[in-house]
Amino acid sequence: MKTLNYKTLEEMNYDGYLLKDAPVRVLQFGEGNFMRGFVDYFIDMMNEKAGFNTKVTLVQPIGQGSFRLKDIINDQDGLYTLYLQGFQDGKEVREKRIISAVKNCLNAYEDWNEVLDMAAGKELRIITCNTTEAGITYDPSCQFTDAPASSYPGKLTQFLYRRFQNQLPGFIILACELIDNNGKELEKCVLQHAFDWNLGDEFTAWIKNENIFCSTLVDRIVTGYPRSEADSMNAENGYVDQTLDTGEIFGVWVIEGPQSIYDEIPFKEAGLPVIVTDNHKPYKERKVRILNGAHTSMVLGAFLGGQDIVRDCMYDPTISAYMNEAIYNEIIPTLSLSKEDCEEFAHAVTERFKNPFIDHELLAISLNSTAKWKARVMPSLLGYVEKFGKLPKALTTSLASYIAFYRGSELGKDGLKAVNPVTKKEYTIKDDAPVLEFYAQNHGKSDEELVSLVLSNEEFWGQDLTKVNGLEQAVTEALNTIDEKGAMAAMSECISR
């Protein structure tokens, strides 16, 4: 079979949407699966639905290594096949689309002069990035004369300075890294480099006044290259695509910035799930507390109840009812967005958990559950207590399930070993070393003793949870129920009748 490119599709008489030629208006630092399955998909949809007429140049911000993805992308004329699949409106959905928004790919270390030359492009207006969570960090070792600077903020500062020298307007900069206030943190790093490198007050003012650094919240699971299915997909398509990409059908992009962004980027005209707001934090709170919080509060008890996959949990009447109890009656009442917004999001979360194309293992989600429970569940529990003056039963039980899951006996190199009470199979608890050492040292303690030790561990929670009125006793009682009747019975006792 021939490689996917425009010539191959022309020979196949392909009649789907394609945009072959258009100005490059977007420079994207990051060529990975997520950005191609999320941001570039949105741009492609705006090209078709709203006449955006925009191409994207991708920049690999790190060296290529042995797998030369840049060359593959360019050999395919930037084209790739994206499959979005999942459960939507009660039905299984699988959509396939050839994405034609990407023009080409450059590598920052091989093509740095060509990257800098793009700063002279009068049509260029948007910079997007996803350089991983470690990408937005200030590195004082970066120098202005480096070609390029080793860090992404250093590279961006060099690029912006070239733009400034060309006396051209700045950019809308959309940061997609998974850190708090990603856009603002990126701006801080850029301003620090400008200061350290003595690039002048005029350039600093230009950075602040001509550029919009947007913190954004991105929400879509992109599962990437479907290695086990790639051959059959290529055979069905009639071409070889080495950059196949897959993701869930759900997607939301929340952008913190001025409403004028809607005037420049036709998200609304294309009917895309993009929200431009002056404060993205309530949306992040909604995602973390509902989506991630539902995972963390449910999976450990479900695993102890004999389940292995998230999707299967959604079809278990006890587990699904327990999760709904936690979400609708205990988490949503503590959130700042409207009940309607939160319940709509929660409904989508339930459908995402049912995705038939993703086998999301409970043990994989259990990784580092101590920090996850603190960040994702504890704020809802404490918020509920503050608002209603009583304990939320499902979230309280989730803390007991966490303790029950972590009661391992043998600490090894891979983690803390424990045995599932239902399946009788050994499993490995993975967390930070001090957490695992704590549970190993306290193995064999009574429920009362262990709960007291866990809740009072301020290194875990940042506070002494035994001071929350009634929490220690309630968690102990829930742990007793797990021991005597099983995790499923403990979850069942939380469900409103």
Secondary structure as GFF3:
##gff-version 3
##sequence-region A 1 497
A	DSSP	alpha_helix	6	11	.	.	.	ID=ss1
A	DSSP	beta_strand	24	29	.	.	.	ID=ss2
A	DSSP	alpha_helix	33	37	.	.	.	ID=ss3
A	DSSP	alpha_helix	39	50	.	.	.	ID=ss4
A	DSSP	beta_strand	55	60	.	.	.	ID=ss5
A	DSSP	alpha_helix	69	75	.	.	.	ID=ss6
A	DSSP	beta_strand	80	88	.	.	.	ID=ss7
A	DSSP	beta_strand	91	99	.	.	.	ID=ss8
A	DSSP	beta_strand	102	107	.	.	.	ID=ss9
A	DSSP	alpha_helix	112	117	.	.	.	ID=ss10
A	DSSP	three_ten_helix	118	120	.	.	.	ID=ss11
A	DSSP	beta_strand	126	129	.	.	.	ID=ss12
A	DSSP	alpha_helix	152	165	.	.	.	ID=ss13
A	DSSP	beta_strand	172	175	.	.	.	ID=ss14
A	DSSP	alpha_helix	182	196	.	.	.	ID=ss15
A	DSSP	alpha_helix	201	210	.	.	.	ID=ss16
A	DSSP	beta_strand	212	219	.	.	.	ID=ss17
A	DSSP	alpha_helix	230	237	.	.	.	ID=ss18
A	DSSP	beta_strand	245	248	.	.	.	ID=ss19
A	DSSP	beta_strand	252	256	.	.	.	ID=ss20
A	DSSP	alpha_helix	261	264	.	.	.	ID=ss21
A	DSSP	beta_strand	274	277	.	.	.	ID=ss22
A	DSSP	alpha_helix	281	286	.	.	.	ID=ss23
A	DSSP	pi_helix	287	292	.	.	.	ID=ss24
A	DSSP	alpha_helix	293	304	.	.	.	ID=ss25
A	DSSP	alpha_helix	310	314	.	.	.	ID=ss26
A	DSSP	alpha_helix	317	324	.	.	.	ID=ss27
A	DSSP	pi_helix	325	331	.	.	.	ID=ss28
A	DSSP	three_ten_helix	332	334	.	.	.	ID=ss29
A	DSSP	alpha_helix	339	353	.	.	.	ID=ss30
A	DSSP	alpha_helix	362	365	.	.	.	ID=ss31
A	DSSP	alpha_helix	369	376	.	.	.	ID=ss32
A	DSSP	alpha_helix	378	388	.	.	.	ID=ss33
A	DSSP	alpha_helix	393	405	.	.	.	ID=ss34
A	DSSP	beta_strand	410	411	.	.	.	ID=ss35
A	DSSP	beta_strand	416	419	.	.	.	ID=ss36
A	DSSP	beta_strand	426	429	.	.	.	ID=ss37
A	DSSP	alpha_helix	433	441	.	.	.	ID=ss38
A	DSSP	alpha_helix	447	455	.	.	.	ID=ss39
A	DSSP	alpha_helix	458	461	.	.	.	ID=ss40
A	DSSP	three_ten_helix	465	467	.	.	.	ID=ss41
A	DSSP	alpha_helix	471	485	.	.	.	ID=ss42
A	DSSP	alpha_helix	487	492	.	.	.	ID=ss43
###
